[in-house]
Amino acid sequence: MNAIFPVVSSILLVMLLGYGLSKKLLVDARFWQGISKLSYWVLFPVLIVRTLANATIDSALLLPLFTIFTVALILILIYCLLVSRLMGLDGASTASITQGGVRHNGFIGFAVLVDIFGLPGQELGALIIAVLLPSTNILSVLSVSLLVNKKNQPLPALMVKGLLRNPMLIGVAIGLFLNILTISIPTILDQSMDMVSRAALPLLLLSVGASLKMSSLRGSWLPLMAALIAKLLVFPALFLAGAWWFNLSPLVTVCVVVFGALPAAVSAYPFIQQMGGNAKLMADIITLQTLASLIGLTFWTSLAIHITGLVL
């Protein structure tokens, strides 16, 4: 745990710096919207493309990872629906709880794996995102559409739109295409992509911090605790159990567990807002899970390292 806490703490501090800057020095919301768009639509997809294109991908991992992620997502969705029903929440609030359960902030997970494991962590992080993202998007859209869809948009159209407009999925597709066909990125272009991708994680973490709404964290503590338990206990435990069931290697197991302990993605807020869910509750869930991820990521990563016997 002593080795993991500084890594997770440093990432959280960068996010808190982003939050502080957004309140005192760089208070123009349009600035942070621009940073977020640049990072989400350009910088991180470039990082994913370059990483996957140059990675050595173990195809034997694809089916176990897909099975673990899909089963865990379905189970966490069932958990969220059950606890919401027990609390008597309406459809809008239940939709926010489900998004807090199934969505994950891959940027934070990627940063953790790069800091701990370097290039092997970066490649495994990109592979996990490639396998996890499609199932997450499909279940996110499906669950919210069935709970609240005030605009009455057709479900198939929503799902296709969600997949085709996701820049990370586009980056995954391009990176895997280049990798499978063994197409090398030209040296000059590769160097340019390397320079651009280095800016991705710092700017993303700053923008995640700037998007936190700490001043609004009040009330609705029971739903918030249910969403927090989903990410602090249930989801990482499911990922760890799945990795153990498939007897994955220590390094892969730890990387999988890291992604299980991630807070909800910031993109869940505008999605819930657009679909007619409880946007206030969604913002609170994202903020609380992000702050609590210091505990969750440290505990579950350390536990996975201890169980697997992985030597750092």
N, C-alpha and C positions, 0 to 999 in steps of 0.2 A: 504493500500500500504506500510505503514511503516513496517509491519510485514513480507511482502513478499520480499521486496528489499534486506535485508541482506542475506536471504536464496539464492536467485538467484545470488547475487554478490559473495558470498562465493564459489559457484560452478564455476562461471566464473573465479574467481581468481585461483582456482586449475588448470583449463585448461590453463590459462595464465602462470602458473608456469611450466606446461608441455612444453609449447612453449618456454619459456626462457631456461629451462634445455636442450632442444634439440638444442639450438643455441650456448650455452656457455659451459656447463659442460658435458652433455651426447650427444655429437654431432654425434656419430656413428648411422647411420640410421638403421643398423641391430639390434641394441639394442631396438629401438622403434618398429620395425617390430615384434620382439619377444614378447615384452610386449603386443602389440595389438593382436597378435595371441593367446597368453595365456589368455587374458581377454575375447576375442570374442569367442574362441572355448571351453574354459574350465570354467573360473571363473563365468562369467555372466550366462551361461546355468545352472551351479550348483545352483546359487542363484535363478533362475527361477523355477527349479525343486523343490527345497526345499520349496519355498514360495507357489507355487500352490498345492503341495502335502499336506501341512498343513493348507491351507486356507479354510475358510468357504465361498463357492461360491454360490451366489444367481443366480440360473439358469434363473430367470425371467429377469435378466439384459442382457442375451446373445443376444436375438433377437433385442431389441432396440439398443444395442451397435453396432451390426453387420449392422443394417440398417443405423444408423447415419454415421458410418465410410465409408460404401460402397457408399452411396449417396454423401457424402462430397468429397471422392476421385475422383469420376466421375466428379463432378462439378469443382473441382480444376484442373483436367486434361483438361476439356473443356476450362477453363480460360487460362491455359498455352498455349494451341494450338491456341486460338484466338489472344492473345497478340503477340505471336510469328509470326503469319500470318500478323498481322497489322504492325509489325516491319520489315517484309520481311526477316526473318531469314531462313537460310538453315536448312536441316533436322538434321544435327549434333548439331547445336546450340539449335534448338527446343527440341531435346532429352534431352539436359542438363537442359533446363528450366523446362521441365516436371518432371525430377527427383528432381529438387529443390522444386517442388510443392508437389509431392506425397510422397516422402521419408521423414522420421523423425528420429531423433536421440533419440531412446527410452532410452538410457543410461542416458541422461541428464534429461529426464522426470521422470525416476525412481528415480534419486537422489533428484529431487525437491520434489516429493511426500513423499519420506522417511523422508526428513528433516522437512517437514511441518506437516505431519500427522502420522509419525511413522509406526507401523505395519499395521494399516488399509490402509494407503497410499501405503505401499509396496504390500499388497495383491491386491488392486485395480489396481495398476500399472502393476502387472503381468497379471491380467485378461485382461486389456486393450491391452497389447502387444499380448496376446493369440488371441484376436479377430481381432485386427487391422493388424497384420503382414501378414497373408495369402493374404488378399485382396490387401495390399500394394505391395507385391512381384509380384502377378499376373499382376496387372496394370502396374507396373514398367517395367517388361519384355515385356509385350504386346505393350506398347507405344513405347519403344525404338526399338523393333524389327520392328515395322511398319515404323518408321522414318529412322533408320539406322541399318543395320545389314550387315556390310561389309564382314563378314565371311560366310554369307548365311546359318546360322545354322537353322535347322527346329524349328519353333515356339513352338510346343508341347514339344519337347525335352528340349528347353531352359527353359520353364516354370517349367517342372518337376524337372530339374536339380537345378533350383533356389530354389525350395521348399525343396527338399531332402537334399541339401547341406547347408541349413541355420541352424546353431547350436542352435539359439534361438527357432526356430520352433521345433527342436528335443527336446529341453528342455521343451517347452510348452507341447508337446505330452506326454512326460514321466510324467511330473507333473500332468497333467489332468488325465492320466491313473491311477496313484496312488491315486488321490483324488476320482475319480468316484468309484473305487473298494475298497475304504477305506483301502488301504494298508499302514500301518505305516512304516516309515523308521526306521530301527533298531537304537537304542540309540547311539551306538558308531559311526555308519556311519553318523547319523544325526549331531552329534557334530563335526565330521570331516568336513562335508559339511558346517556347520555354520562357522567354522574357515576359510575355503577356500572362502566362499561367502563374508566374510567381506572385503576381499582384492579387490573384483570385482569393486565396484564403484570408489574408489580412483584411481586405476590403469587405469581404462577405461577413466576417466576424464583427467588424465595426458596424456594418449596416444592420445585422441582427440585433446588436445591442441598442442601436438607435431606435429600433422598432418596438422595444419593450415599453409597456405601459404600466410602470410600477405604481404611479399615483392612483390608479383606478382599482388596485388590488384590495377590495373590501367587499364583504358580503358573499353570499352563495358559497360558503365554505364547504358544505357537504358535497355538492357536485365537484368542487375543485379538488377535494381530497380523493374522490373516486377517480378522477382523471389523473391525479398524481400517483395513486397506487398502481394504476395501469402501467405507467412508465417507470416507476421506481421499483416495482416488485414483479408484476405479472409478466409483462412483455420480455424483459431480460431473462427471467426464469424459463420462459418457453423457448427462447433462443438457445440458452445453455443446455436445456434438456434435449432439444433437437440435435445440437452439435454432438452431445454425448451419445445419442441413439445411433447416429450415423458414423460415430467413431472418427470424427474429423481430426486433423492434425492439431497440435497445440496452438500454432500460430493462427490457423483459420478459425479455430474455436474462439480465441480471444477477440479476433476481429469481428466475428459474428455477434458476440455478446456486447461489444461496444455499440454496435448499431441497434441492439435491442434496448439499450439504456438511454437512447437519445430523446431529447424533448421534442414536442410537436414542431413542425416546420412553420415558419412565419407566414408562408403562403397560404396556410389554412385560414387565416383571418379574412383576406379579401374574398376567398372562395365561399366561406360561410356567409359573409356579408352579401355577396351576389346571389346566393341561393335562398336567402331568407331565414337563415339560422340565427342563433343567439350570438351576435358578434361581440357583445360585451363579455359574455362568459368565455368565448373563444380567446379573446385577448388576454383575459386573466389566466386561462389555462396555459397559454404559451409562455407568459411571463413567469408563472410559478414553476412550471416544469423546467424552464431554462435555468432559473436560479437553483433549483433543487438538483439539477444534473451534476453539479459539483460533487454531491454526496453519492448519487446513483452511479455515475460513471466511475468514480474512484472505487466504490465498493465492488461493483460487478466486474470491472476489469481486473482488480486485484484478486477477487475470488476465482475468476477464470484462469488467471496465471497460476494461482496456487494449486487448483485442482488438476490442471494439465501438466504442471511441472515445467512450464516454459521458462527458459533462462533468458533474461534480457541482456 
